[in-house]
Amino acid sequence: MSNSFPSGLTDASTWSESALSAGSTRPAVLQLRMDTPLDLYQAYISVFAEGGFFVQTSRDYQLGDELYGLLTLPHETKRHPLIGHVAWITPANSPTGRPQGVGIRFTADARGETLKKKIEAALGALLGSNRANYTV
């Protein structure tokens, strides 16, 4: 896929979706690893009051779907729980050139707030940047 964004989130090992069990109706668990603050900036959705995260995927999700994930921030080995609902869908072949995927709005609870604070601390000065990202 060709777009005007810096590389980083195109590495297949950065995003993976694993089914919990064959034939299960339970949702997939997203394994998300951000190697650099720029990778994190490109995926973080700051326009959601609760915070959110863009997941590049071709999997078919609907608005409101609940998703679970484990997010590894740059320079960390700890995986942080991510729980939220699909609140944004970028279709394949988007006219904006952004990659196909979904935006997950974090839950409005202590876990969501904790994750939002950790992400924003890891972003530092990048948080106020005008650089292009995968969402806005």
C-alpha positions in Angstrom: 0.0 0.0 0.0 1.4 3.3 -0.9 0.6 6.4 1.1 2.2 9.6 2.3 2.8 8.5 5.8 6.1 7.4 7.3 6.7 3.7 7.5 6.4 2.0 10.8 2.9 0.5 11.2 3.2 -1.5 8.0 5.3 -4.2 9.7 3.2 -7.3 10.0 4.5 -8.0 13.5 3.3 -4.7 14.7 -0.4 -5.7 14.4 -1.8 -9.1 15.0 -5.2 -10.4 15.7 -5.6 -13.8 17.3 -8.8 -15.7 17.7 -9.4 -16.8 21.2 -10.6 -20.2 20.1 -11.9 -21.8 16.9 -15.6 -21.2 16.4 -15.8 -18.9 19.3 -18.2 -15.9 19.3 -15.8 -14.1 21.6 -13.9 -11.2 20.0 -10.3 -11.3 18.8 -7.5 -10.0 21.0 -5.4 -7.4 19.3 -1.6 -7.5 19.9 -0.3 -4.0 19.4 3.3 -3.1 19.6 4.6 0.5 19.0 8.3 0.5 18.4 8.8 4.3 18.3 7.0 7.4 19.6 6.3 8.2 15.9 4.5 4.9 15.5 2.5 5.7 18.6 1.7 9.2 17.4 0.4 7.9 14.0 -2.0 5.5 15.7 -3.2 7.5 18.8 -6.6 9.2 18.4 -6.5 12.4 20.5 -9.8 13.8 19.3 -11.7 11.3 21.4 -12.1 12.7 24.9 -11.4 9.2 26.3 -8.5 8.7 24.0 -8.4 6.1 21.3 -6.2 4.0 19.0 -6.2 3.3 15.3 -5.7 -0.4 14.3 -4.7 -1.0 10.7 -6.7 -4.1 9.7 -8.7 -5.5 6.8 -10.9 -7.4 9.2 -14.6 -6.5 9.0 -15.7 -4.6 12.1 -18.8 -2.6 12.7 -19.3 0.7 14.7 -19.9 -0.2 18.3 -18.0 -3.5 18.3 -16.2 -4.1 21.5 -12.5 -4.8 21.1 -9.8 -6.0 23.5 -6.1 -5.7 23.1 -2.7 -5.6 24.7 -0.6 -2.6 23.8 3.2 -2.4 24.2 4.4 1.2 24.2 7.8 2.4 22.9 10.8 1.5 25.1 8.6 -0.8 27.3 8.1 -4.5 27.6 5.0 -4.3 29.6 1.7 -4.9 27.7 -1.1 -2.5 28.7 -4.7 -3.7 28.5 -6.7 -1.8 25.8 -10.5 -2.1 25.9 -12.8 0.0 23.7 -15.4 0.2 21.0 -15.1 0.7 17.3 -15.9 4.4 16.7 -14.1 5.0 13.4 -13.8 3.0 10.2 -11.4 3.8 7.4 -12.5 1.7 4.4 -10.1 0.1 1.9 -9.0 2.5 -0.8 -9.8 5.6 1.3 -9.7 8.8 -0.8 -7.5 10.3 1.9 -4.8 7.7 1.3 -5.0 6.5 4.9 -4.7 2.8 5.6 -7.7 0.6 6.1 -8.6 0.0 9.7 -10.7 1.0 12.7 -10.4 3.5 15.5 -11.1 2.2 18.9 -12.5 4.7 21.5 -11.1 3.8 25.0 -13.6 3.0 27.7 -14.6 5.9 29.9 -13.3 4.3 33.1 -10.1 4.1 35.2 -8.4 1.7 32.8 -9.1 3.9 29.8 -7.9 7.0 31.6 -4.7 5.2 32.8 -3.9 4.1 29.2 -4.6 7.5 27.8 -2.2 9.1 30.3 0.5 6.5 29.6 0.2 7.1 25.9 0.2 10.9 26.2 3.2 10.7 28.5 5.1 8.5 26.0 4.2 10.9 23.2 5.5 14.0 25.0 6.0 16.9 22.6 4.7 14.8 19.6 1.2 15.1 21.1 0.8 18.7 19.9 2.4 18.0 16.5 0.8 18.8 13.2 2.4 15.8 11.5 0.1 13.6 9.4 -1.2 10.5 11.2 -3.6 7.6 10.4 -6.7 9.4 11.7 -7.0 13.1 11.3 
